[in-house]
């Protein structure tokens, strides 16, 4: 189910609440290198799966509020000028890798791809941490490229974003909030179920969440009223794309000029041309 509360204004409210509650923000790299983590703390991470413009809007908002976050870019979303500007503003830029899926499960080829992509990112920004992209249409888990002897340290990396999630389940009691599916879908002792962004805000206000790991996918947040209205339809289209392709042709044949300008029709056109886009999910 897709819930309300995922506009940039909601995100601002979340961050402002955290600041009012004196949360200390950490990028993933800062989390790995800090001598100590000051409580209460939030590790703030963004996976830029698509819609780079939304990532820019989020980063600008965070910069305005004096907050640094980590932005993981895929090769398909990495734009050197945008990434280096984020880095200049104090954000961390990381690599959202999917090399094992792209190499169709061939571990040696995945490492060759990984090394080349990392090198090309590092022409523009310093990459210290990485995060795997979930490739929904691939049978291969990108994290499996680390099942051989090679480690991120071999690539001069501090670590993987997943290492924090692993700790969240075990050693430290960091609460993991992820907007996957535009539903935070978490549960906090003493607070209860967390679904809408207002629930996360309540959790931050409660004083019961001293350590938080927050993942927000910029593509899942609307940056204007227009998008807030249109985007759920777009997601629906992406999920049921092939079934709707026939509908596109019907729309085109009726020649509705107003409808032609909407995002949903643009999205459907894309689907009609290429089939369901790969890797559109996180
Ligand atoms: Zn992703």
Boltz pocket constraint, residues with backbone or C-beta under 6 A from the ligand:
constraints:
  - pocket:
      binder: B
      contacts: [[A, 47], [A, 48], [A, 49], [A, 96], [A, 132], [A, 133], [A, 134], [A, 281], [A, 282]]
      max_distance: 6.0
